[in-house]
C-alpha cells in the first residue's frame, strides 16, 4: 500500500531505518547483479513497493547522511553509493541473507568461522560423515 505525501512527511524513525536498510540492500544487490553503479527512484519503485515521494525523501536523507551521492544534474536524479554507503549496503545485505548465502554442509573452506579452533574432522560444518 502506498503512503500519501502527508504520511511520508510524518514518517516514524523506525520506518526511516526500515527504508534505509531496504534501499541499501537493494542498491547493493542491483550493483552486484551488474545493473549499474547508480539508479533512479523509478528503478527502486520497480522492486520496492513505496510511493515515489517517500523514496525520494529517503534517498535525499541518505545523501545527507553520507550513504549516497547524487550523480549529474539532469532529472531524474541518479543516486550512487559513497564508500561508506557501499560498506553499509554490503553489511546489511550479508546480515539479511546470511542463512541463504552460506556454504552447504561439508563445503567449508580453510578459514571457516565455524571451525576456528577445532580440527576439521570434528566440525559439523566440514565433516560429511
One Martini backbone bead per residue (centre of mass of N, CA, C, O) as a GRO file, in nm:
protein
  129
    1UNK     BB    1   0.096   0.037   0.023
    2UNK     BB    2   0.057   0.362  -0.033
    3UNK     BB    3   0.167   0.676   0.059
    4UNK     BB    4   0.115   0.977   0.148
    5UNK     BB    5   0.266   1.277   0.185
    6UNK     BB    6   0.172   1.317   0.478
    7UNK     BB    7   0.285   1.045   0.581
    8UNK     BB    8   0.581   1.095   0.501
    9UNK     BB    9   0.623   1.355   0.679
   10UNK     BB   10   0.546   1.137   0.937
   11UNK     BB   11   0.776   0.959   0.966
   12UNK     BB   12   0.918   0.715   1.140
   13UNK     BB   13   1.216   0.608   1.259
   14UNK     BB   14   1.171   0.302   1.192
   15UNK     BB   15   1.097   0.355   0.896
   16UNK     BB   16   1.363   0.481   0.815
   17UNK     BB   17   1.532   0.229   0.873
   18UNK     BB   18   1.389   0.040   0.686
   19UNK     BB   19   1.438   0.200   0.418
   20UNK     BB   20   1.740   0.211   0.432
   21UNK     BB   21   1.788  -0.093   0.426
   22UNK     BB   22   1.638  -0.155   0.163
   23UNK     BB   23   1.804   0.032  -0.021
   24UNK     BB   24   2.086  -0.079   0.037
   25UNK     BB   25   2.028  -0.369  -0.048
   26UNK     BB   26   1.932  -0.312  -0.331
   27UNK     BB   27   2.187  -0.161  -0.435
   28UNK     BB   28   2.379  -0.395  -0.390
   29UNK     BB   29   2.237  -0.593  -0.576
   30UNK     BB   30   2.227  -0.424  -0.835
   31UNK     BB   31   2.534  -0.400  -0.862
   32UNK     BB   32   2.603  -0.710  -0.843
   33UNK     BB   33   2.426  -0.771  -1.116
   34UNK     BB   34   2.510  -0.528  -1.328
   35UNK     BB   35   2.304  -0.265  -1.358
   36UNK     BB   36   2.479  -0.058  -1.182
   37UNK     BB   37   2.599   0.230  -0.993
   38UNK     BB   38   2.319   0.365  -1.058
   39UNK     BB   39   1.998   0.524  -0.961
   40UNK     BB   40   1.657   0.557  -0.951
   41UNK     BB   41   1.352   0.575  -0.820
   42UNK     BB   42   1.223   0.408  -1.042
   43UNK     BB   43   1.401   0.161  -1.002
   44UNK     BB   44   1.301   0.105  -0.714
   45UNK     BB   45   0.987   0.076  -0.776
   46UNK     BB   46   1.013  -0.200  -0.918
   47UNK     BB   47   1.084  -0.341  -0.613
   48UNK     BB   48   0.960  -0.116  -0.424
   49UNK     BB   49   0.664  -0.061  -0.226
   50UNK     BB   50   0.662   0.278  -0.299
   51UNK     BB   51   0.649   0.595  -0.287
   52UNK     BB   52   0.813   0.840  -0.450
   53UNK     BB   53   0.836   1.045  -0.218
   54UNK     BB   54   0.954   0.858  -0.009
   55UNK     BB   55   1.209   0.774  -0.167
   56UNK     BB   56   1.321   1.054  -0.216
   57UNK     BB   57   1.346   1.134   0.078
   58UNK     BB   58   1.534   0.900   0.159
   59UNK     BB   59   1.763   0.956  -0.042
   60UNK     BB   60   1.823   1.242   0.061
   61UNK     BB   61   1.894   1.152   0.350
   62UNK     BB   62   2.132   0.968   0.252
   63UNK     BB   63   2.299   1.197   0.151
   64UNK     BB   64   2.317   1.352   0.421
   65UNK     BB   65   2.440   1.075   0.567
   66UNK     BB   66   2.665   0.947   0.346
   67UNK     BB   67   2.558   0.702   0.154
   68UNK     BB   68   2.503   0.910  -0.083
   69UNK     BB   69   2.500   1.027  -0.425
   70UNK     BB   70   2.460   1.262  -0.665
   71UNK     BB   71   2.416   1.232  -1.018
   72UNK     BB   72   2.395   1.484  -1.171
   73UNK     BB   73   2.137   1.717  -1.309
   74UNK     BB   74   1.952   1.539  -1.449
   75UNK     BB   75   1.648   1.442  -1.494
   76UNK     BB   76   1.654   1.218  -1.300
   77UNK     BB   77   1.801   1.140  -1.032
   78UNK     BB   78   2.104   0.994  -0.938
   79UNK     BB   79   2.224   0.720  -0.736
   80UNK     BB   80   2.513   0.659  -0.521
   81UNK     BB   81   2.759   0.531  -0.362
   82UNK     BB   82   2.946   0.546  -0.108
   83UNK     BB   83   3.175   0.396   0.071
   84UNK     BB   84   2.993   0.376   0.317
   85UNK     BB   85   2.735   0.269   0.174
   86UNK     BB   86   2.863   0.008   0.063
   87UNK     BB   87   2.929  -0.118   0.336
   88UNK     BB   88   2.638  -0.110   0.449
   89UNK     BB   89   2.505  -0.272   0.224
   90UNK     BB   90   2.674  -0.529   0.261
   91UNK     BB   91   2.604  -0.583   0.555
   92UNK     BB   92   2.294  -0.596   0.530
   93UNK     BB   93   2.285  -0.818   0.319
   94UNK     BB   94   2.436  -1.032   0.481
   95UNK     BB   95   2.243  -1.038   0.722
   96UNK     BB   96   1.974  -1.104   0.568
   97UNK     BB   97   2.125  -1.362   0.383
   98UNK     BB   98   2.291  -1.572   0.553
   99UNK     BB   99   2.108  -1.835   0.527
  100UNK     BB  100   2.147  -1.834   0.190
  101UNK     BB  101   2.486  -1.785   0.153
  102UNK     BB  102   2.593  -2.027   0.257
  103UNK     BB  103   2.745  -2.308   0.283
  104UNK     BB  104   2.742  -2.622   0.244
  105UNK     BB  105   2.767  -2.914   0.362
  106UNK     BB  106   3.116  -2.980   0.347
  107UNK     BB  107   3.223  -2.669   0.217
  108UNK     BB  108   3.439  -2.567   0.382
  109UNK     BB  109   3.687  -2.368   0.437
  110UNK     BB  110   3.987  -2.290   0.595
  111UNK     BB  111   3.823  -2.008   0.717
  112UNK     BB  112   3.606  -2.107   0.895
  113UNK     BB  113   3.425  -1.967   1.157
  114UNK     BB  114   3.317  -2.246   1.283
  115UNK     BB  115   3.625  -2.391   1.302
  116UNK     BB  116   3.761  -2.236   1.505
  117UNK     BB  117   3.979  -2.441   1.701
  118UNK     BB  118   3.905  -2.696   1.522
  119UNK     BB  119   3.902  -2.981   1.376
  120UNK     BB  120   3.762  -3.071   1.079
  121UNK     BB  121   3.667  -3.368   1.180
  122UNK     BB  122   3.483  -3.209   1.425
  123UNK     BB  123   3.314  -3.050   1.221
  124UNK     BB  124   2.987  -3.010   1.115
  125UNK     BB  125   3.062  -2.835   0.853
  126UNK     BB  126   3.306  -3.030   0.727
  127UNK     BB  127   3.180  -3.291   0.783
  128UNK     BB  128   3.027  -3.590   0.614
  129UNK     BB  129   3.000  -3.819   0.861
   0.00000   0.00000   0.00000
